[in-house]
Amino acid sequence: MLKPVCHKTDEHRGYLQALDDFGIAELLAKLSNYCEQQEQESLAALLISRLTLSIDAELIANYLSALALSLAEGIALNRQDSLPRLINQKFSPSSVDLPDDFPNTAKTPRFLYGDKLRWIGSDTDWGIAIGRFYGFAPHLCCWTWCYLIWLSKDSPSAAWISADIAWEEDLEALEGEPML
């Protein structure tokens, strides 16, 4: 007797296979060591999004050139081994050195001294930018602006600290004083 095909089951199997093929199942499994399932999915989405934003055309071109050269010379190049080597070279400890052509490569800072700022998504702390520096942000694997914020006396953290620092991506302009 023939068993009817369940399209939903086939779609589900295809979905699980795609997760496995693209390494997402392995990523989720590794993240399960650190957080709950809902957090795993959010963190995986964030990591994939960051990876997408940080794709380096030169890195990809070098990889494809190495692959083409190995094929032309008849050398078997293990694709799984060569790409991580290229990535490790790109993000090796030497990449935390100040870029050679600084300040020409530094993006223009979004905020100026005196700007009223707050931490994104939070009404808890706010203040005025009194300084900034260009620093290596390990969580972004790149150089970016970091700001010194003189906290408003009404800001909750002002009870124990006068100033704090924050990466540019974590700040937004503040219009008026926040409600307490």
C-alpha positions as a printed Julia matrix, in Angstrom:
180×3 Matrix{Float64}:
  0.0    0.0     0.0
  1.32   3.43   -0.9
  1.71   5.99    1.84
  0.36   9.45    0.97
  2.96  12.21    0.84
  2.54  14.9     3.46
  3.78  18.16    1.96
  4.06  19.83    5.35
  6.35  17.05    6.56
  8.41  17.29    3.37
  8.64  21.08    3.75
  9.7   20.67    7.38
 12.39  18.14    6.41
 13.59  20.52    3.7
 13.71  23.38    6.21
 15.72  21.28    8.69
 18.05  20.16    5.89
 18.63  23.8     4.87
 19.43  24.72    8.48
 21.94  21.9     8.55
 23.41  22.64    5.08
 24.08  26.28    5.92
 25.56  25.58    9.38
 22.73  27.27   11.24
 21.84  24.11   13.16
 25.45  23.88   14.37
 25.42  27.59   15.29
 22.2   27.15   17.3
 23.65  24.07   19.01
 26.75  26.02   20.07
 24.64  28.93   21.3
 22.56  26.51   23.39
 25.57  26.28   25.74
 25.12  29.95   26.6
 21.44  30.85   26.47
 17.81  29.76   26.16
 16.17  28.86   22.81
 14.49  32.24   22.22
 17.78  34.01   22.97
 19.65  31.55   20.7
 17.5   32.46   17.72
 17.83  36.21   18.38
 21.58  35.93   18.87
 21.98  33.76   15.76
 20.03  36.33   13.72
 22.25  39.12   15.12
 25.45  37.19   14.35
 24.32  36.4    10.8
 23.31  40.03   10.3
 26.73  41.25   11.55
 28.49  38.75    9.31
 26.5   39.97    6.34
 27.43  43.58    7.11
 31.1   42.73    7.57
 31.62  40.75    4.36
 34.92  41.87    2.91
 35.12  41.96   -0.9
 38.93  41.72   -0.81
 38.79  38.62    1.41
 36.32  36.94   -0.95
 38.36  37.92   -4.02
 41.53  36.48   -2.44
 39.71  33.26   -1.62
 38.3   32.9    -5.13
 41.73  33.67   -6.65
 43.37  31.02   -4.47
 40.69  28.55   -5.52
 41.09  29.38   -9.24
 44.9   29.19   -9.0
 44.75  25.82   -7.26
 42.4   24.47   -9.94
 44.62  25.81  -12.74
 47.69  24.18  -11.17
 45.82  20.96  -10.43
 46.31  21.33   -6.71
 43.49  20.06   -4.54
 42.55  22.94   -2.27
 40.43  21.99    0.69
 37.74  24.7     0.68
 36.86  24.16    4.34
 40.49  24.69    5.42
 41.48  27.6     3.18
 38.63  30.03    3.9
 39.03  29.94    7.7
 42.78  30.56    7.21
 42.01  33.64    5.12
 39.46  34.84    7.68
 41.89  34.29   10.55
 44.49  36.34    8.69
 41.95  39.13    8.23
 40.95  39.18   11.92
 44.27  38.25   13.45
 45.5   40.19   16.49
 47.44  42.48   14.15
 44.09  43.78   12.84
 43.6   45.65   16.11
 46.45  47.97   15.15
 45.42  51.47   14.2
 44.72  51.51   10.44
 47.78  52.65    8.46
 45.91  55.46    6.74
 44.18  56.78    9.85
 42.46  59.29   10.01
 41.53  59.06    6.31
 39.74  55.74    6.8
 37.86  56.79    9.94
 34.2   57.46    9.33
 32.97  60.88   10.36
 31.67  60.85   13.94
 27.87  61.07   14.19
 27.89  63.15   17.36
 29.64  66.38   18.35
 30.83  67.68   21.69
 27.85  69.1    23.55
 25.27  66.82   21.89
 22.66  65.43   24.28
 22.71  61.65   23.96
 21.1   58.6    25.49
 21.67  54.89   25.27
 19.49  53.4    22.5
 16.35  51.67   23.67
 16.7   52.97   27.19
 15.41  55.93   29.12
 17.69  55.09   32.02
 20.87  57.04   31.28
 21.53  60.18   29.29
 23.95  63.06   29.24
 26.18  65.3    27.14
 29.06  64.18   24.9
 32.25  65.7    26.33
 34.78  63.63   24.44
 35.33  60.84   21.96
 38.07  58.53   20.82
 38.57  56.17   17.92
 38.97  52.67   19.32
 38.94  49.05   18.29
 35.55  47.54   19.13
 36.15  43.8    19.62
 32.43  43.0    19.37
 32.38  44.6    15.89
 35.89  43.49   14.83
 36.59  47.0    13.58
 37.57  50.52   14.59
 34.78  52.95   15.51
 34.0   55.98   17.65
 33.5   55.73   21.39
 32.07  58.68   23.33
 32.62  60.01   26.82
 29.24  61.03   28.23
 28.88  63.41   31.19
 25.73  62.04   32.79
 22.82  64.33   33.6
 22.33  64.79   37.34
 18.85  63.25   36.83
 20.26  60.17   35.11
 19.91  57.13   37.45
 23.57  56.1    37.19
 24.63  59.64   38.23
 24.07  58.48   41.82
 27.38  56.56   41.67
 29.2   57.79   38.54
 29.66  61.16   36.81
 30.61  59.98   33.34
 30.45  56.84   31.22
 31.59  55.71   27.79
 29.56  54.16   24.98
 30.17  53.01   21.42
 28.58  55.16   18.75
 26.21  52.36   17.7
 24.76  52.26   21.23
 23.83  55.96   21.36
 21.13  58.18   19.9
 20.43  61.9    20.01
 18.17  63.0    22.84
 15.51  65.61   22.27
 14.73  67.35   25.57
 15.03  65.71   28.98
 13.58  62.19   29.45
 10.64  61.67   31.76
 11.41  60.04   35.08
